[in-house]
Amino acid sequence: MATLLLSVMGAFAEFERALIRERQREGVALAKERGAYKGRRPTLSDEQRDELRSRAASGESKLQLAKNYGISRETVYQYIRLDHIPEGAARRVKA
């Protein structure tokens, strides 16, 4: 009897969780439509990005560039790898 009760309770909990996730997905979709999800702003301006790329191309240390611009070394490599980082891009680059 206890096993049956636990199984029924588990089924209700699973069903309730599915409803919550569905409502959450709908809410996120509505928020995206109204522009609430804009993403993170780029750390560097266009001028800084171009300067970073030219300094990296001239052979300056990536670690030194990261320290100068106040960003991580991985972020320096992302700016170098990408031709264009769109507004609000906080996207991952898969190697």
C-alpha positions as a printed Julia matrix, in Angstrom:
95×3 Matrix{Float64}:
  0.0    0.0     0.0
  2.82   2.41    0.89
  4.51   1.74   -2.45
  1.31   2.55   -4.3
  0.88   5.8    -2.36
  4.46   6.83   -3.05
  4.04   6.03   -6.74
  0.9    8.16   -6.98
  2.55  11.05   -5.13
  5.57  10.78   -7.43
  3.34  10.89  -10.49
  1.57  14.03   -9.23
  4.9   15.69   -8.45
  6.22  14.86  -11.91
  3.05  16.21  -13.55
  3.18  19.42  -11.49
  6.84  19.94  -12.38
  6.03  19.53  -16.07
  3.34  22.21  -15.76
  5.76  24.58  -14.02
  8.38  24.12  -16.73
  5.81  24.7   -19.46
  4.65  27.95  -17.84
  8.26  29.03  -17.4
  9.02  28.41  -21.09
  5.97  30.46  -22.06
  7.07  33.3   -19.78
 10.58  33.31  -21.21
  9.19  33.36  -24.76
  6.98  36.35  -23.92
  9.89  38.16  -22.27
 12.05  37.6   -25.35
  9.3   39.02  -27.56
  9.13  42.21  -25.54
 12.92  42.52  -25.49
 13.67  41.72  -21.87
 16.43  39.27  -22.87
 19.05  41.4   -24.56
 22.17  39.6   -23.45
 25.33  41.03  -22.05
 26.89  44.15  -23.52
 30.32  43.74  -25.09
 33.14  44.58  -22.7
 35.14  46.52  -25.26
 34.0   49.26  -27.61
 34.53  48.9   -31.36
 37.62  51.11  -31.19
 39.09  49.12  -28.31
 38.36  45.85  -30.13
 40.14  47.05  -33.27
 43.09  48.3   -31.22
 43.27  44.97  -29.35
 43.35  43.05  -32.64
 46.08  45.23  -34.13
 48.2   45.0   -30.97
 47.76  41.21  -30.92
 48.71  40.99  -34.59
 51.88  42.95  -33.87
 52.89  40.24  -31.41
 52.0   41.75  -28.04
 51.43  39.22  -25.27
 47.81  38.11  -24.87
 48.22  38.16  -21.1
 49.46  41.74  -21.2
 46.56  42.74  -23.45
 44.13  41.14  -21.0
 45.64  43.07  -18.1
 45.61  46.35  -20.03
 41.94  46.04  -21.01
 40.76  44.5   -17.72
 39.43  41.34  -19.36
 40.37  37.68  -19.15
 42.87  36.07  -21.48
 40.11  33.87  -22.92
 38.09  37.0   -23.74
 41.12  38.38  -25.6
 41.25  35.19  -27.66
 37.5   35.42  -28.36
 37.86  38.98  -29.63
 40.76  37.91  -31.83
 38.96  34.82  -33.2
 35.7   36.53  -34.06
 35.51  38.9   -36.99
 32.55  40.68  -35.48
 31.07  40.5   -32.01
 27.44  41.62  -32.32
 25.71  43.87  -29.81
 24.88  42.06  -26.62
 27.04  39.09  -27.47
 28.04  36.9   -24.65
 28.18  33.88  -26.85
 30.53  30.98  -26.52
 32.86  30.08  -29.32
 33.3   26.36  -29.76
 36.8   25.37  -30.79
